Amino acid sequence: MSTPTELTNSEALNNAPRPVSVGLMLPCYNEALNIDELYDRISAVISQIPDCSFTFLFIDNRSTDDTLVKLKAIADRDSRVTVIENSRNFGHIRSPFHGLLQSPGDCVISMATDLQDPPEMIPAFLQEWRKGAACVIGQKKTSEESAVFFFVRSTYYKIISVISDVPLLQHVTGFGLYDRRVIEIMRSLKDPYPYIRGMITEIGLPYVTIPYHQPLRRRGITKNNFMTLFDMAMVAVTSYSKLPLRLATLGGFLLSAGSLAIALTYTVAKLLFWDYIPAGYAPAVIGIFFLGSVQIFLVGLLGEYIGAILTQLRNRPLVVEESRYGATIKPASHDCRQPTNIPSPGLLRSLPKDPITRPKASEDLHMPVVNFTGAD
């Protein structure tokens, strides 16, 4: 019989460090010129992390170039690689989110395949995750894109932060690490058109941002244009803010009161000074066009919210997969074993409340951002 200070073989086996399973989720669309370099750079980085096992999940959003051919070639020579081929292009929001939900692992790292998200940040992500962060997000502090475009983005983030119901992450693209618990919560939300920047703060689990410099795309054509950025902005507004609707209601009330006051004033003045105030069409035409433009704007705003409601009610799938190629994806374990220095999701709340390693919840249950300044 073993003494209290001794461990049986079974206990020793259960307490032994286990390899951490890390999923790498890589959404693709016409990235044939970047896939090979990205795979080589990621492989070089993860080869230096022996205590983690990695899997690759590429989700191809119906590319029209040789992206899928190159992905299948990589899967043929690497048993860790799985390729999902979509039946059509499902857009820049739904396809990556589907890939995130399909990825196995104790945590999942999401990364664009245009080489603007540096794979060399993977060790920093894992380091912060080991300290207890449920999400570790790459945040663009500087970028090689045009100064005007970066200024427009910054202005948008400032505005949306003011009007949103929850704090939203600024200058992030989804590049980062997500704990399995976070992914399962995202799955349970059943949002068919999610805004991940808002989801992270809405969930409220501890997160950390790591600043980095975003390089320019070296090969290929960017998929972001005015319409995709406008779509993302509208998703953020309609998902996380009621303020525009309330401002529209208040503005309509004020305009109605002002119009009534002007009409009464004009009527009284005309009755008192009948011969001195000429009857003209200019005030009427100006008033009609002004009120008409306000009404059109408000109808468009209401249309955005109604469209968001319709998207939720349709209950359509995020993605329809045409095929899978390569390694078989195993369902993620909800009680997966981890090395002793990596907290399981169930122990997150029992970690030391050190603001550097684990952000504390504020009074409104939204987590403050802790910046990691050791990465560039």
C-alpha positions as CSV (number, residue, x, y, z in Angstrom):
1,M,0.0,0.0,0.0
2,S,1.4,3.4,-1.0
3,T,2.1,6.1,1.5
4,P,0.3,9.4,1.2
5,T,3.4,10.9,-0.3
6,E,3.7,8.3,-3.0
7,L,1.8,8.0,-6.2
8,T,0.4,4.9,-7.8
9,N,1.2,4.2,-11.4
10,S,-2.3,5.2,-12.4
11,E,-2.0,8.5,-10.5
12,A,1.4,9.2,-11.9
13,L,0.1,8.6,-15.4
14,N,-2.9,10.9,-14.9
15,N,-0.7,13.7,-13.5
16,A,2.0,13.4,-16.1
17,P,2.3,16.3,-18.5
18,R,0.4,15.7,-21.8
19,P,1.2,17.3,-25.2
20,V,-1.0,20.3,-25.9
21,S,-3.1,20.0,-29.1
22,V,-3.1,23.3,-31.1
23,G,-5.2,23.7,-34.2
24,L,-4.1,26.1,-36.9
25,M,-7.0,27.5,-38.9
26,L,-6.1,29.0,-42.2
27,P,-8.8,30.5,-44.5
28,C,-8.0,30.8,-48.2
29,Y,-9.3,32.4,-51.3
30,N,-7.0,32.8,-54.3
31,E,-3.8,32.6,-52.3
32,A,-1.8,30.2,-54.6
33,L,1.2,32.5,-54.6
34,N,1.4,32.6,-50.8
35,I,0.4,29.1,-49.6
36,D,3.8,27.4,-49.9
37,E,5.7,30.2,-48.1
38,L,3.1,30.4,-45.4
39,Y,3.3,26.6,-44.8
40,D,7.1,26.7,-44.7
41,R,7.2,29.6,-42.2
42,I,4.6,28.0,-39.9
43,S,6.4,24.6,-40.0
44,A,9.7,26.3,-39.1
45,V,8.1,28.1,-36.1
46,I,6.2,25.1,-34.7
47,S,9.2,22.8,-35.0
48,Q,10.7,24.8,-32.2
49,I,7.7,24.1,-29.9
50,P,8.2,20.4,-28.9
51,D,5.6,20.3,-26.1
52,C,2.7,21.0,-28.5
53,S,1.2,18.9,-31.3
54,F,-0.2,20.9,-34.2
55,T,-2.8,20.3,-36.9
56,F,-3.5,22.4,-40.0
57,L,-7.0,23.1,-41.2
58,F,-7.1,25.0,-44.5
59,I,-10.6,26.1,-45.6
60,D,-10.8,27.1,-49.2
61,N,-13.6,29.5,-50.1
62,R,-14.0,28.3,-53.7
63,S,-10.7,29.7,-55.1
64,T,-10.5,30.2,-58.8
65,D,-6.7,29.8,-59.0
66,D,-4.4,26.9,-58.1
67,T,-4.9,27.3,-54.3
68,L,-6.8,24.0,-53.9
69,V,-4.2,22.1,-56.0
70,K,-1.4,23.4,-53.8
71,L,-3.3,22.6,-50.6
72,K,-3.9,19.0,-51.6
73,A,-0.2,18.6,-52.5
74,I,0.7,19.8,-49.0
75,A,-1.9,17.4,-47.4
76,D,-0.4,14.5,-49.4
77,R,3.0,15.1,-47.8
78,D,1.9,16.2,-44.3
79,S,-0.5,13.9,-42.3
80,R,-1.4,16.8,-40.0
81,V,-3.1,18.8,-42.8
82,T,-6.9,18.8,-43.5
83,V,-8.4,20.8,-46.4
84,I,-12.1,21.8,-46.5
85,E,-13.4,22.9,-49.9
86,N,-16.5,25.0,-49.8
87,S,-19.3,24.4,-52.4
88,R,-19.2,28.2,-53.2
89,N,-17.8,31.4,-51.9
90,F,-19.5,32.1,-48.6
91,G,-17.9,35.4,-47.9
92,H,-15.1,36.8,-45.7
93,I,-17.1,36.3,-42.4
94,R,-18.9,33.0,-42.6
95,S,-16.1,30.8,-44.1
96,P,-13.4,31.7,-41.5
97,F,-15.8,31.3,-38.7
98,H,-16.9,27.9,-39.9
99,G,-13.2,26.9,-40.1
100,L,-12.7,28.1,-36.5
101,L,-15.6,25.9,-35.3
102,Q,-14.4,22.9,-37.2
103,S,-10.8,23.1,-35.9
104,P,-9.7,20.5,-33.3
105,G,-7.4,21.2,-30.5
106,D,-7.2,22.5,-26.9
107,C,-6.9,25.9,-28.5
108,V,-7.1,27.2,-32.1
109,I,-4.9,29.8,-33.8
110,S,-6.6,31.7,-36.7
111,M,-4.4,33.3,-39.3
112,A,-4.9,34.8,-42.7
113,T,-3.0,33.2,-45.6
114,D,-1.9,36.4,-47.3
115,L,1.3,36.6,-45.2
116,Q,0.1,39.8,-43.5
117,D,-0.4,37.9,-40.2
118,P,3.2,36.8,-39.1
119,P,3.4,33.1,-38.1
120,E,6.4,34.1,-35.9
121,M,3.9,35.3,-33.3
122,I,2.6,31.8,-32.5
123,P,5.0,31.3,-29.6
124,A,3.9,34.6,-28.0
125,F,0.3,33.6,-28.4
126,L,0.9,30.3,-26.6
127,Q,2.9,31.9,-23.9
128,E,0.0,34.2,-23.0
129,W,-2.4,31.4,-23.2
130,R,-0.3,29.3,-20.8
131,K,-0.7,32.2,-18.3
132,G,-4.5,32.0,-18.4
133,A,-5.7,34.1,-21.2
134,A,-8.8,32.6,-22.9
135,C,-8.1,34.7,-26.1
136,V,-4.8,36.1,-27.3
137,I,-5.4,38.6,-30.1
138,G,-2.9,40.2,-32.5
139,Q,-3.5,43.9,-32.7
140,K,-2.1,46.1,-35.5
141,K,-0.3,49.0,-33.9
142,T,1.4,50.0,-37.2
143,S,0.7,49.1,-40.8
144,E,2.3,49.6,-44.1
145,E,-1.0,50.3,-45.8
146,S,-1.7,53.9,-46.9
147,A,-1.9,56.5,-44.1
148,V,-5.3,57.7,-45.3
149,F,-6.7,54.2,-45.1
150,F,-5.2,53.6,-41.7
151,F,-6.7,56.9,-40.5
152,V,-10.1,56.0,-41.8
153,R,-10.0,52.7,-40.0
154,S,-8.9,54.4,-36.8
155,T,-11.7,56.9,-37.0
156,Y,-14.2,54.1,-37.6
157,Y,-13.0,52.2,-34.6
158,K,-13.3,55.3,-32.4
159,I,-16.9,55.9,-33.5
160,I,-18.0,52.3,-33.1
161,S,-16.4,52.1,-29.7
162,V,-18.4,55.1,-28.5
163,I,-21.8,53.8,-29.8
164,S,-21.4,50.1,-29.0
165,D,-23.0,48.4,-26.1
166,V,-19.8,46.4,-25.3
167,P,-16.1,47.4,-25.7
168,L,-15.0,46.3,-29.2
169,L,-11.4,45.4,-30.1
170,Q,-9.7,47.9,-32.4
171,H,-7.4,47.2,-35.3
172,V,-7.8,43.5,-35.1
173,T,-8.7,41.1,-37.9
174,G,-9.4,37.9,-36.0
175,F,-5.7,36.9,-36.1
176,G,-5.0,35.2,-32.7
177,L,-5.5,32.3,-30.4
178,Y,-8.8,31.1,-29.1
179,D,-9.2,28.6,-26.2
180,R,-11.5,25.6,-26.7
181,R,-13.9,27.0,-24.1
182,V,-14.3,30.2,-26.1
183,I,-14.9,28.4,-29.3
184,E,-17.6,26.2,-27.8
185,I,-19.3,29.3,-26.4
186,M,-19.1,30.9,-29.9
187,R,-20.7,27.7,-31.3
188,S,-23.5,27.9,-28.7
189,L,-24.4,31.5,-29.8
190,K,-25.5,30.1,-33.2
191,D,-24.8,33.4,-34.9
192,P,-25.0,32.9,-38.7
193,Y,-23.1,36.2,-39.4
194,P,-20.8,36.8,-36.5
195,Y,-18.6,39.8,-35.6
196,I,-15.7,38.1,-33.8
197,R,-14.2,41.4,-32.5
198,G,-17.4,41.9,-30.5
199,M,-17.9,38.3,-29.6
200,I,-14.6,38.2,-27.7
201,T,-15.6,41.1,-25.4
202,E,-19.2,40.0,-25.2
203,I,-18.2,36.6,-23.8
204,G,-16.2,38.3,-21.2
205,L,-13.4,35.8,-20.5
206,P,-9.9,37.1,-20.1
207,Y,-8.1,38.2,-23.2
208,V,-4.7,39.7,-24.1
209,T,-3.7,41.7,-27.1
210,I,-0.2,41.5,-28.6
211,P,0.8,44.5,-30.8
212,Y,2.4,43.8,-34.1
213,H,3.4,45.5,-37.3
214,Q,1.4,44.5,-40.4
215,P,3.4,44.3,-43.6
216,L,2.0,44.9,-47.0
217,R,0.7,42.1,-49.1
218,R,3.7,41.0,-51.3
219,R,1.9,38.7,-53.8
220,G,-1.7,38.4,-55.0
221,I,-4.6,40.8,-54.8
222,T,-6.3,42.0,-51.6
223,K,-9.8,40.7,-51.1
224,N,-10.8,43.7,-49.0
225,N,-12.6,46.5,-50.8
226,F,-15.0,49.3,-49.8
227,M,-18.1,47.0,-49.8
228,T,-16.5,44.3,-47.6
229,L,-15.3,46.9,-45.1
230,F,-18.7,48.6,-45.2
231,D,-20.3,45.2,-44.6
232,M,-18.1,44.6,-41.6
233,A,-18.9,48.0,-40.2
234,M,-22.7,47.5,-40.6
235,V,-22.4,44.1,-38.9
236,A,-20.7,45.7,-35.9
237,V,-23.3,48.5,-35.7
238,T,-26.3,46.3,-36.0
239,S,-25.0,43.6,-33.7
240,Y,-23.6,45.7,-30.9
241,S,-25.4,49.0,-30.8
242,K,-28.9,50.4,-30.4
243,L,-27.7,53.9,-30.3
244,P,-28.3,54.7,-34.0
245,L,-32.0,53.7,-33.6
246,R,-32.4,55.8,-30.5
247,L,-30.7,58.7,-32.2
248,A,-33.0,58.3,-35.1
249,T,-36.0,58.3,-32.8
250,L,-34.8,61.4,-30.9
251,G,-33.8,63.2,-34.2
252,G,-37.2,62.5,-35.7
253,F,-38.9,63.9,-32.6
254,L,-36.8,67.0,-32.6
255,L,-37.3,67.6,-36.4
256,S,-41.0,67.1,-36.0
257,A,-41.1,69.6,-33.1
258,G,-38.9,72.1,-35.1
259,S,-41.0,71.8,-38.2
260,L,-44.2,72.4,-36.2
261,A,-42.7,75.4,-34.6
262,I,-41.6,76.9,-37.9
263,A,-45.0,76.2,-39.5
264,L,-46.8,77.9,-36.6
265,T,-44.4,80.9,-36.7
266,Y,-44.8,81.3,-40.4
267,T,-48.6,81.1,-40.2
268,V,-48.8,83.7,-37.4
269,A,-46.4,86.0,-39.2
270,K,-48.4,85.7,-42.4
271,L,-51.7,86.5,-40.7
272,L,-50.1,89.5,-38.9
273,F,-48.2,90.8,-41.8
274,W,-50.2,89.6,-44.8
275,D,-49.1,92.3,-47.2
276,Y,-45.4,92.2,-46.2
277,I,-44.6,88.4,-46.4
278,P,-44.9,87.1,-50.0
279,A,-46.2,83.7,-50.6
280,G,-43.3,81.7,-52.1
281,Y,-42.3,78.1,-52.9
282,A,-38.7,78.3,-51.7
283,P,-39.4,77.5,-48.0
284,A,-41.7,74.7,-48.9
285,V,-39.3,73.1,-51.4
286,I,-36.3,73.4,-49.1
287,G,-38.3,71.9,-46.2
288,I,-39.6,69.0,-48.4
289,F,-36.2,68.1,-49.7
290,F,-34.6,68.3,-46.3
291,L,-37.2,66.1,-44.6
292,G,-37.2,63.7,-47.5
293,S,-33.4,63.2,-47.3
294,V,-33.7,62.6,-43.5
295,Q,-36.5,60.1,-44.1
296,I,-34.5,58.2,-46.7
297,F,-31.5,58.0,-44.4
298,L,-33.6,56.7,-41.5
299,V,-35.4,54.1,-43.7
300,G,-31.9,52.8,-44.8
301,L,-30.8,52.6,-41.2
302,L,-33.9,50.6,-40.3
303,G,-33.3,48.4,-43.3
304,E,-29.9,47.5,-42.0
305,Y,-31.3,46.4,-38.7
306,I,-34.2,44.5,-40.4
307,G,-31.7,42.8,-42.7
308,A,-29.7,41.7,-39.6
309,I,-32.8,40.3,-38.0
310,L,-33.7,38.4,-41.3
311,T,-30.2,36.9,-41.4
312,Q,-30.6,35.6,-37.9
313,L,-34.1,34.2,-38.6
314,R,-33.2,32.4,-41.8
315,N,-31.1,29.9,-39.8
316,R,-29.0,29.0,-42.9
317,P,-25.7,27.1,-42.4
318,L,-22.5,29.0,-42.2
319,V,-20.9,27.0,-45.0
320,V,-21.8,24.0,-47.2
321,E,-18.8,21.8,-47.7
322,E,-18.2,20.2,-51.0
323,S,-15.4,17.9,-49.8
324,R,-12.7,17.3,-47.3
325,Y,-9.2,16.1,-48.1
326,G,-6.3,14.9,-46.0
327,A,-6.3,14.1,-42.3
328,T,-9.6,13.2,-40.6
329,I,-10.5,15.8,-38.0
330,K,-11.2,14.3,-34.6
331,P,-13.8,15.9,-32.4
332,A,-12.3,18.2,-29.8
333,S,-12.3,16.8,-26.2
334,H,-14.1,19.1,-23.7
335,D,-12.0,17.7,-20.9
336,C,-8.7,17.4,-22.7
337,R,-5.5,16.8,-20.8
338,Q,-3.0,19.6,-20.7
339,P,0.5,20.0,-19.2
340,T,0.5,21.0,-15.6
341,N,1.6,24.6,-16.4
342,I,-1.3,25.2,-18.8
343,P,-4.6,25.8,-17.0
344,S,-7.7,24.0,-18.2
345,P,-10.7,26.2,-19.1
346,G,-12.5,25.1,-15.9
347,L,-9.6,26.5,-13.8
348,L,-9.4,29.9,-15.4
349,R,-11.3,31.6,-12.6
350,S,-9.0,30.2,-9.9
351,L,-5.8,31.6,-11.4
352,P,-3.9,34.3,-9.5
353,K,-5.5,37.7,-10.2
354,D,-2.4,39.3,-11.5
355,P,-3.3,42.1,-14.0
356,I,-0.3,41.3,-16.2
357,T,-0.9,37.5,-16.6
358,R,-4.7,37.5,-16.1
359,P,-6.9,40.5,-16.6
360,K,-9.4,41.0,-13.9
361,A,-13.1,41.5,-14.8
362,S,-14.4,45.0,-14.3
363,E,-17.7,45.9,-12.7
364,D,-19.7,45.4,-15.9
365,L,-18.0,42.0,-16.5
366,H,-16.2,43.2,-19.7
367,M,-12.5,42.3,-19.6
368,P,-9.9,45.1,-20.0
369,V,-7.3,44.7,-22.6
370,V,-3.7,44.0,-21.3
371,N,-1.1,44.9,-23.9
372,F,1.9,42.6,-24.3
373,T,4.7,44.9,-25.4
374,G,7.4,42.2,-25.9
375,A,6.3,41.5,-29.5
376,D,6.7,43.7,-32.5
